[in-house]
């Protein structure tokens, strides 16, 4: 999934954190909700401005970031 059109960064919004489509909802917020056990449906009910594509974009971003992470052994 290409999340680049969904995940945005604006310096004056949420201290420059990664947000969803210019809203004040951050990628971290969505990932934290999912990690705490909320379902996609519950998130969409609580935040009617979000779409399932927004949540998928957050997951794709996290997967991409994880893929780029590497460990250096000492």
N, CA, C and O atoms as a GROMACS GRO file, in nm:
protein
  296
    1UNK      N    1   0.084  -0.118   0.000
    1UNK     CA    2   0.000   0.000   0.000
    1UNK      C    3   0.088   0.123   0.000
    1UNK      O    4   0.189   0.129   0.071
    2UNK      N    5   0.051   0.222  -0.079
    2UNK     CA    6   0.123   0.348  -0.082
    2UNK      C    7   0.056   0.444   0.016
    2UNK      O    8  -0.051   0.498  -0.012
    3UNK      N    9   0.119   0.464   0.128
    3UNK     CA   10   0.063   0.547   0.235
    3UNK      C   11   0.105   0.692   0.226
    3UNK      O   12   0.064   0.773   0.309
    4UNK      N   13   0.186   0.727   0.129
    4UNK     CA   14   0.243   0.861   0.121
    4UNK      C   15   0.140   0.973   0.101
    4UNK      O   16   0.165   1.086   0.141
    5UNK      N   17   0.027   0.944   0.042
    5UNK     CA   18  -0.078   1.045   0.026
    5UNK      C   19  -0.168   1.054   0.148
    5UNK      O   20  -0.245   1.149   0.162
    6UNK      N   21  -0.160   0.957   0.237
    6UNK     CA   22  -0.246   0.953   0.355
    6UNK      C   23  -0.174   1.006   0.478
    6UNK      O   24  -0.232   1.081   0.556
    7UNK      N   25  -0.049   0.970   0.494
    7UNK     CA   26   0.028   1.013   0.611
    7UNK      C   27   0.101   1.142   0.577
    7UNK      O   28   0.178   1.148   0.481
    8UNK      N   29   0.077   1.244   0.658
    8UNK     CA   30   0.132   1.376   0.632
    8UNK      C   31   0.210   1.428   0.752
    8UNK      O   32   0.190   1.383   0.865
    9UNK      N   33   0.298   1.524   0.725
    9UNK     CA   34   0.372   1.591   0.831
    9UNK      C   35   0.357   1.741   0.810
    9UNK      O   36   0.388   1.793   0.702
   10UNK      N   37   0.310   1.810   0.913
   10UNK     CA   38   0.299   1.955   0.910
   10UNK      C   39   0.366   2.008   1.036
   10UNK      O   40   0.323   1.975   1.147
   11UNK      N   41   0.471   2.088   1.021
   11UNK     CA   42   0.547   2.134   1.138
   11UNK      C   43   0.463   2.195   1.250
   11UNK      O   44   0.495   2.173   1.367
   12UNK      N   45   0.360   2.269   1.219
   12UNK     CA   46   0.280   2.334   1.322
   12UNK      C   47   0.168   2.249   1.380
   12UNK      O   48   0.095   2.294   1.469
   13UNK      N   49   0.153   2.130   1.331
   13UNK     CA   50   0.043   2.043   1.375
   13UNK      C   51   0.098   1.926   1.453
   13UNK      O   52   0.181   1.851   1.404
   14UNK      N   53   0.049   1.911   1.577
   14UNK     CA   54   0.090   1.801   1.665
   14UNK      C   55   0.242   1.789   1.674
   14UNK      O   56   0.298   1.680   1.674
   15UNK      N   57   0.307   1.903   1.681
   15UNK     CA   58   0.453   1.912   1.695
   15UNK      C   59   0.528   1.840   1.583
   15UNK      O   60   0.637   1.786   1.605
   16UNK      N   61   0.472   1.839   1.464
   16UNK     CA   62   0.538   1.778   1.350
   16UNK      C   63   0.530   1.627   1.344
   16UNK      O   64   0.603   1.564   1.268
   17UNK      N   65   0.441   1.569   1.425
   17UNK     CA   66   0.426   1.423   1.423
   17UNK      C   67   0.353   1.380   1.296
   17UNK      O   68   0.285   1.459   1.232
   18UNK      N   69   0.369   1.254   1.261
   18UNK     CA   70   0.301   1.199   1.144
   18UNK      C   71   0.151   1.194   1.170
   18UNK      O   72   0.105   1.132   1.266
   19UNK      N   73   0.076   1.260   1.084
   19UNK     CA   74  -0.070   1.267   1.099
   19UNK      C   75  -0.139   1.200   0.981
   19UNK      O   76  -0.075   1.167   0.880
   20UNK      N   77  -0.268   1.181   0.995
   20UNK     CA   78  -0.347   1.119   0.889
   20UNK      C   79  -0.423   1.227   0.813
   20UNK      O   80  -0.505   1.298   0.869
   21UNK      N   81  -0.392   1.238   0.685
   21UNK     CA   82  -0.457   1.331   0.592
   21UNK      C   83  -0.470   1.473   0.648
   21UNK      O   84  -0.573   1.538   0.629
   22UNK      N   85  -0.368   1.520   0.715
   22UNK     CA   86  -0.368   1.657   0.766
   22UNK      C   87  -0.454   1.679   0.888
   22UNK      O   88  -0.465   1.792   0.937
   23UNK      N   89  -0.515   1.574   0.940
   23UNK     CA   90  -0.596   1.586   1.062
   23UNK      C   91  -0.503   1.588   1.183
   23UNK      O   92  -0.382   1.576   1.168
   24UNK      N   93  -0.559   1.603   1.299
   24UNK     CA   94  -0.480   1.604   1.422
   24UNK      C   95  -0.466   1.464   1.483
   24UNK      O   96  -0.418   1.451   1.596
   25UNK      N   97  -0.508   1.363   1.411
   25UNK     CA   98  -0.495   1.224   1.456
   25UNK      C   99  -0.362   1.172   1.403
   25UNK      O  100  -0.337   1.175   1.282
   26UNK      N  101  -0.277   1.124   1.494
   26UNK     CA  102  -0.144   1.078   1.451
   26UNK      C  103  -0.142   0.928   1.422
   26UNK      O  104  -0.228   0.852   1.466
   27UNK      N  105  -0.041   0.890   1.348
   27UNK     CA  106  -0.016   0.748   1.322
   27UNK      C  107   0.003   0.677   1.455
   27UNK      O  108  -0.048   0.567   1.475
   28UNK      N  109   0.078   0.740   1.544
   28UNK     CA  110   0.101   0.682   1.676
   28UNK      C  111  -0.030   0.657   1.750
   28UNK      O  112  -0.048   0.553   1.813
   29UNK      N  113  -0.124   0.753   1.743
   29UNK     CA  114  -0.254   0.736   1.808
   29UNK      C  115  -0.322   0.608   1.760
   29UNK      O  116  -0.369   0.527   1.840
   30UNK      N  117  -0.327   0.591   1.629
   30UNK     CA  118  -0.395   0.474   1.572
   30UNK      C  119  -0.325   0.345   1.611
   30UNK      O  120  -0.390   0.248   1.650
   31UNK      N  121  -0.192   0.344   1.602
   31UNK     CA  122  -0.118   0.223   1.640
   31UNK      C  123  -0.136   0.192   1.788
   31UNK      O  124  -0.146   0.075   1.827
   32UNK      N  125  -0.141   0.295   1.870
   32UNK     CA  126  -0.162   0.276   2.014
   32UNK      C  127  -0.301   0.219   2.042
   32UNK      O  128  -0.317   0.131   2.126
   33UNK      N  129  -0.402   0.268   1.971
   33UNK     CA  130  -0.538   0.215   1.989
   33UNK      C  131  -0.542   0.067   1.951
   33UNK      O  132  -0.600  -0.014   2.023
   34UNK      N  133  -0.481   0.032   1.838
   34UNK     CA  134  -0.479  -0.107   1.795
   34UNK      C  135  -0.403  -0.194   1.894
   34UNK      O  136  -0.446  -0.305   1.926
   35UNK      N  137  -0.290  -0.145   1.943
   35UNK     CA  138  -0.210  -0.221   2.039
   35UNK      C  139  -0.283  -0.240   2.171
   35UNK      O  140  -0.260  -0.339   2.241
   36UNK      N  141  -0.371  -0.147   2.206
   36UNK     CA  142  -0.444  -0.160   2.332
   36UNK      C  143  -0.564  -0.254   2.321
   36UNK      O  144  -0.632  -0.282   2.420
   37UNK      N  145  -0.590  -0.302   2.198
   37UNK     CA  146  -0.698  -0.398   2.181
   37UNK      C  147  -0.821  -0.347   2.108
   37UNK      O  148  -0.915  -0.423   2.084
   38UNK      N  149  -0.822  -0.218   2.073
   38UNK     CA  150  -0.936  -0.167   1.997
   38UNK      C  151  -0.938  -0.232   1.859
   38UNK      O  152  -0.832  -0.256   1.799
   39UNK      N  153  -1.056  -0.259   1.809
   39UNK     CA  154  -1.068  -0.312   1.674
   39UNK      C  155  -1.075  -0.196   1.576
   39UNK      O  156  -1.098  -0.082   1.614
   40UNK      N  157  -1.054  -0.228   1.451
   40UNK     CA  158  -1.066  -0.126   1.346
   40UNK      C  159  -1.205  -0.066   1.349
   40UNK      O  160  -1.221   0.056   1.334
   41UNK      N  161  -1.305  -0.148   1.368
   41UNK     CA  162  -1.443  -0.100   1.370
   41UNK      C  163  -1.466  -0.002   1.486
   41UNK      O  164  -1.534   0.099   1.469
   42UNK      N  165  -1.410  -0.032   1.603
   42UNK     CA  166  -1.424   0.058   1.718
   42UNK      C  167  -1.357   0.192   1.692
   42UNK      O  168  -1.410   0.297   1.729
   43UNK      N  169  -1.240   0.189   1.629
   43UNK     CA  170  -1.170   0.314   1.597
   43UNK      C  171  -1.253   0.396   1.499
   43UNK      O  172  -1.267   0.517   1.515
   44UNK      N  173  -1.306   0.330   1.398
   44UNK     CA  174  -1.387   0.401   1.298
   44UNK      C  175  -1.515   0.457   1.358
   44UNK      O  176  -1.563   0.562   1.316
   45UNK      N  177  -1.571   0.389   1.456
   45UNK     CA  178  -1.690   0.441   1.525
   45UNK      C  179  -1.656   0.564   1.607
   45UNK      O  180  -1.733   0.661   1.609
   46UNK      N  181  -1.541   0.562   1.675
   46UNK     CA  182  -1.500   0.674   1.759
   46UNK      C  183  -1.453   0.795   1.679
   46UNK      O  184  -1.468   0.909   1.723
   47UNK      N  185  -1.397   0.770   1.561
   47UNK     CA  186  -1.343   0.878   1.476
   47UNK      C  187  -1.406   0.866   1.338
   47UNK      O  188  -1.348   0.805   1.247
   48UNK      N  189  -1.522   0.925   1.322
   48UNK     CA  190  -1.599   0.909   1.198
   48UNK      C  191  -1.527   0.966   1.076
   48UNK      O  192  -1.559   0.930   0.962
   49UNK      N  193  -1.430   1.056   1.098
   49UNK     CA  194  -1.357   1.114   0.984
   49UNK      C  195  -1.251   1.019   0.927
   49UNK      O  196  -1.198   1.044   0.819
   50UNK      N  197  -1.220   0.912   0.999
   50UNK     CA  198  -1.122   0.814   0.952
   50UNK      C  199  -1.187   0.711   0.860
   50UNK      O  200  -1.308   0.688   0.866
   51UNK      N  201  -1.105   0.651   0.777
   51UNK     CA  202  -1.150   0.542   0.690
   51UNK      C  203  -1.065   0.418   0.718
   51UNK      O  204  -0.961   0.427   0.784
   52UNK      N  205  -1.110   0.305   0.669
   52UNK     CA  206  -1.031   0.184   0.687
   52UNK      C  207  -0.897   0.196   0.614
   52UNK      O  208  -0.798   0.137   0.656
   53UNK      N  209  -0.894   0.270   0.505
   53UNK     CA  210  -0.769   0.294   0.432
   53UNK      C  211  -0.670   0.370   0.518
   53UNK      O  212  -0.549   0.346   0.510
   54UNK      N  213  -0.718   0.462   0.600
   54UNK     CA  214  -0.630   0.537   0.691
   54UNK      C  215  -0.562   0.441   0.789
   54UNK      O  216  -0.442   0.452   0.814
   55UNK      N  217  -0.638   0.349   0.844
   55UNK     CA  218  -0.583   0.254   0.940
   55UNK      C  219  -0.484   0.160   0.871
   55UNK      O  220  -0.378   0.130   0.926
   56UNK      N  221  -0.518   0.115   0.751
   56UNK     CA  222  -0.426   0.031   0.674
   56UNK      C  223  -0.296   0.106   0.643
   56UNK      O  224  -0.188   0.047   0.643
   57UNK      N  225  -0.307   0.235   0.615
   57UNK     CA  226  -0.188   0.316   0.587
   57UNK      C  227  -0.098   0.323   0.709
   57UNK      O  228   0.024   0.317   0.695
   58UNK      N  229  -0.156   0.334   0.828
   58UNK     CA  230  -0.076   0.336   0.951
   58UNK      C  231  -0.002   0.205   0.970
   58UNK      O  232   0.115   0.203   1.005
   59UNK      N  233  -0.071   0.095   0.945
   59UNK     CA  234  -0.008  -0.036   0.957
   59UNK      C  235   0.100  -0.056   0.852
   59UNK      O  236   0.206  -0.112   0.880
   60UNK      N  237   0.075  -0.010   0.730
   60UNK     CA  238   0.174  -0.021   0.623
   60UNK      C  239   0.297   0.063   0.657
   60UNK      O  240   0.410   0.020   0.634
   61UNK      N  241   0.275   0.182   0.710
   61UNK     CA  242   0.387   0.267   0.751
   61UNK      C  243   0.470   0.198   0.858
   61UNK      O  244   0.593   0.195   0.850
   62UNK      N  245   0.404   0.142   0.960
   62UNK     CA  246   0.475   0.074   1.068
   62UNK      C  247   0.553  -0.046   1.015
   62UNK      O  248   0.666  -0.069   1.057
   63UNK      N  249   0.494  -0.122   0.924
   63UNK     CA  250   0.562  -0.238   0.866
   63UNK      C  251   0.683  -0.193   0.785
   63UNK      O  252   0.789  -0.256   0.792
   64UNK      N  253   0.668  -0.086   0.710
   64UNK     CA  254   0.777  -0.034   0.629
   64UNK      C  255   0.890   0.015   0.718
   64UNK      O  256   1.008  -0.009   0.690
   65UNK      N  257   0.854   0.083   0.824
   65UNK     CA  258   0.956   0.134   0.917
   65UNK      C  259   1.030   0.019   0.985
   65UNK      O  260   1.151   0.025   1.003
   66UNK      N  261   0.957  -0.083   1.022
   66UNK     CA  262   1.018  -0.200   1.086
   66UNK      C  263   1.114  -0.269   0.989
   66UNK      O  264   1.222  -0.314   1.028
   67UNK      N  265   1.074  -0.276   0.863
   67UNK     CA  266   1.157  -0.340   0.763
   67UNK      C  267   1.290  -0.265   0.746
   67UNK      O  268   1.394  -0.328   0.720
   68UNK      N  269   1.288  -0.135   0.761
   68UNK     CA  270   1.409  -0.054   0.744
   68UNK      C  271   1.496  -0.050   0.869
   68UNK      O  272   1.611  -0.006   0.863
   69UNK      N  273   1.442  -0.093   0.981
   69UNK     CA  274   1.517  -0.093   1.106
   69UNK      C  275   1.619  -0.205   1.104
   69UNK      O  276   1.590  -0.316   1.058
   70UNK      N  277   1.736  -0.178   1.151
   70UNK     CA  278   1.837  -0.283   1.159
   70UNK      C  279   1.914  -0.271   1.289
   70UNK      O  280   1.918  -0.165   1.352
   71UNK      N  281   1.973  -0.381   1.327
   71UNK     CA  282   2.045  -0.386   1.454
   71UNK      C  283   2.194  -0.401   1.425
   71UNK      O  284   2.234  -0.483   1.342
   72UNK      N  285   2.272  -0.323   1.492
   72UNK     CA  286   2.417  -0.334   1.478
   72UNK      C  287   2.470  -0.404   1.601
   72UNK      O  288   2.450  -0.357   1.713
   73UNK      N  289   2.538  -0.517   1.582
   73UNK     CA  290   2.595  -0.587   1.697
   73UNK      C  291   2.734  -0.531   1.727
   73UNK      O  292   2.811  -0.494   1.638
   74UNK      N  293   2.762  -0.528   1.856
   74UNK     CA  294   2.890  -0.473   1.899
   74UNK      C  295   2.980  -0.586   1.942
   74UNK      O  296   3.094  -0.562   1.983
   0.00000   0.00000   0.00000
